[in-house]
Amino acid sequence: MTSRDDIHTFDRRMFLRGVGLTAAAGAALPLMGSGSAAFASPPDPDQLFKNGKFAEAERGYRHLLRKNPQNAHAAARLGYIALLSNRFHAAENFLSRAISLAPADIASKQRLAECFVRQDQHARAVPLLRQTGDQRDAAFATVFANLAGTPWRIQGAAEAHLPFHTLDPVPSVEASLNGGATKKFLLDTYSTLDLSPEAAEEAGLQALATVSGGVVNNTPITMYLGVLNSFRVGEIEIRNLPVQWIDTQRPPLPDGSQPAGVIGTTVFYHFLTTMDYAGQALILRRKTEAQRRKFRAQARRSRVDELPLWLAGDHYPCTVGSLLNSGPRLVTVDTGGIAHALDTTVEIAERTGIEVDYANPVEHNRRKYYPITPDRVSLGKAVGRNVRGYAWETVFPGLPGPGQSARFGFDLLANFTHEFFKPFAITFDYTDMDFIITRG
């Protein structure tokens, strides 16, 4: 599956571009008055959701829906919260209910379509995407309608272990398209499966639909959508899958060659995926119980921490992190940032006590950002000290972390990226929705 959010993501990238967040119950509400049996007014579930307190927000929305079964907003939010955690049955039930109560609810139609796509039920997503009136949705509906047979059909080995060809500027591995020679692909969790125009042409791909919009280096771009017959990574082959390519070039790899594309989260969530930075390898495991037990046994010996995982949109992984003493709050995991470990905004940096280097501004695509070097940032027990990062002057679509807050409806503290992960191996379990960090 490819991105239906927008392609402004490419704008901010150099090359292609909460509290109470676990399922644990929140604290009991305080009693009002000495000896009183009355409780304070329940917290607003919309505010809880905005703050990333999803479990508490879910309880609030369920309470509202019990009081008023016609509350379309509560049903929609319950469906959205379930989708963030890949609880597909609940997501389908509540989103379908929301659409029935409010047929003009475009966001719920898009999220229900996403619910089907994540389960490789693309045909069920097509009529929903055709009802939204959105150009991108219509384009993806066209592509999904052209998937003949079972999409994302995985065959071959139970596990693929691919050594990194490069670690910097971001990790890359070799893969092949439609039975051709292996080519180098970048790894980026903030991406889908995205090809270079040359690789798409060599693989014989035909554009079934196009999407216009977004810019790279101040130049408007067009995204082309098609269907790839075969994508081979190591001893694993994936057949019949959507793919995209854009009419722009990426910076060369260290040896001067051009990458053939990017492997991102829409591939990763079909597997139990480990990006082993310290060991410099990508490991894709089939999502079988045997493979998951084997990984869990190995991870116990070197685990640093296990954190909750959410998936927003079609390819934006979220977990919890802290800046200095602020947190834990929701953050994104975007491994594709070049030569730095952290993205946030000037406002958040100042609020959390991070010193901003205003004397050395940098400008990209007419947007200004400043170097930061926070003493301590962390994902659970995984800590980075004096890491290099950037604080952006303004929030804009495509800025990883805070730039996605308006789109997703919940606040994001920061984005953790490439340099932070180098001492570790990170694993995305999209079945149990865990983000596991181990020593490399």
Buried (B, 14 or more C-beta within 10 A) or exposed (E): BBBBBBBBBBBBBBBBBBEBBEEEEBEEEEEEEEEEEEEEEEBEBBEBBBBBBBBBBBBBBBEBBEEEEEBBBBBBBBBBBBBBBBBBEBBBBBBBBBBEBBEEBBBBBBBBBBBBBBBBBBEBBBEBBBBBEBEBBBBBBBBBBBBEEEBBEBEBBEBBBBEBBBBBBBBBBBBBBEEBEBBBBBBBBBBBBBBBBBBBEBBEBEBBBBBEEBBBEEEEBBBBBBBBBBBBBBBBBBBBBBBBBBBBBBEEBEEEEBBBBBBBBBBBBBBBBBBBBBBBBBBBBBBEEEBBEBBBEEBEEEBBBBBBBBBBBBBBBBBBBBBBEBBBBBBBBBBBBBEBBBBBBBBBBEEBEBBBEEEEEEEBBEBBBBBBBBEBBBBBEBBBEEBBBBBBBEBBBBBBBBBBBEBBBBBBBBBBBBBBBBBBBBBBBBEBBBBBBBEB
